[in-house]
């Protein structure tokens, strides 16, 4: 099994739980990473946007609130 693959744990009665998935960092407008690398992604908890740093600025994709 690949080291970054999710792990499925059988719970019984046809149910399973998936674990081992990657997580995404989160921040607000005032506490984005200070020296991000090109390609850095994260979730802005103030704007509800997934953000991407292209090497010179932040760009976001709006997500709907559940």
C-alpha positions as CSV (number, residue, x, y, z in Angstrom):
1,X,0.0,0.0,0.0
2,X,1.3,3.5,-0.8
3,X,2.2,5.6,2.2
4,X,-0.2,8.4,1.4
5,X,-3.2,6.2,0.7
6,X,-6.2,6.4,3.0
7,X,-6.8,3.5,5.4
8,X,-10.2,1.9,5.7
9,X,-11.2,0.4,9.0
10,X,-14.1,-2.0,9.0
11,X,-16.7,-1.2,11.6
12,X,-19.0,-4.1,10.9
13,X,-22.5,-4.3,9.3
14,X,-21.1,-3.1,6.0
15,X,-19.7,0.2,7.5
16,X,-16.1,1.4,7.2
17,X,-14.2,4.5,8.4
18,X,-11.6,6.2,6.1
19,X,-8.6,7.6,7.9
20,X,-5.2,9.0,6.9
21,X,-6.3,11.7,4.6
22,X,-4.3,14.9,4.2
23,X,-5.5,18.0,6.0
24,X,-5.5,21.6,4.7
25,X,-4.2,24.5,6.7
26,X,-6.6,27.3,7.6
27,X,-6.1,30.9,8.5
28,X,-7.8,34.3,8.6
29,X,-7.0,37.4,6.5
30,X,-4.5,38.7,9.1
31,X,-2.6,35.5,9.8
32,X,-1.8,34.0,6.4
33,X,1.6,32.3,6.1
34,X,4.3,35.1,6.3
35,X,6.6,33.6,3.7
36,X,4.5,31.2,1.6
37,X,6.0,29.1,-1.2
38,X,4.5,29.2,-4.7
39,X,1.7,26.6,-4.7
40,X,0.7,27.0,-1.0
41,X,-3.0,26.3,-0.5
42,X,-5.3,26.7,2.5
43,X,-8.8,27.7,3.7
44,X,-9.6,31.2,4.8
45,X,-12.0,31.0,7.7
46,X,-13.1,34.6,7.4
47,X,-13.9,34.6,3.7
48,X,-14.9,30.9,3.3
49,X,-12.5,30.6,0.4
50,X,-9.9,28.0,-0.6
51,X,-6.8,30.2,-1.3
52,X,-3.8,29.6,-3.6
53,X,-0.5,31.5,-3.6
54,X,0.9,31.9,-7.1
55,X,4.2,33.3,-6.0
56,X,3.1,36.9,-6.0
57,X,-0.4,37.0,-4.6
58,X,-3.3,35.1,-3.0
59,X,-6.2,34.0,-5.1
60,X,-9.4,32.5,-3.8
61,X,-12.3,30.3,-4.9
62,X,-15.6,31.0,-3.1
63,X,-17.3,28.0,-1.4
64,X,-20.9,27.9,-0.3
65,X,-21.7,27.6,3.4
66,X,-23.5,24.5,4.5
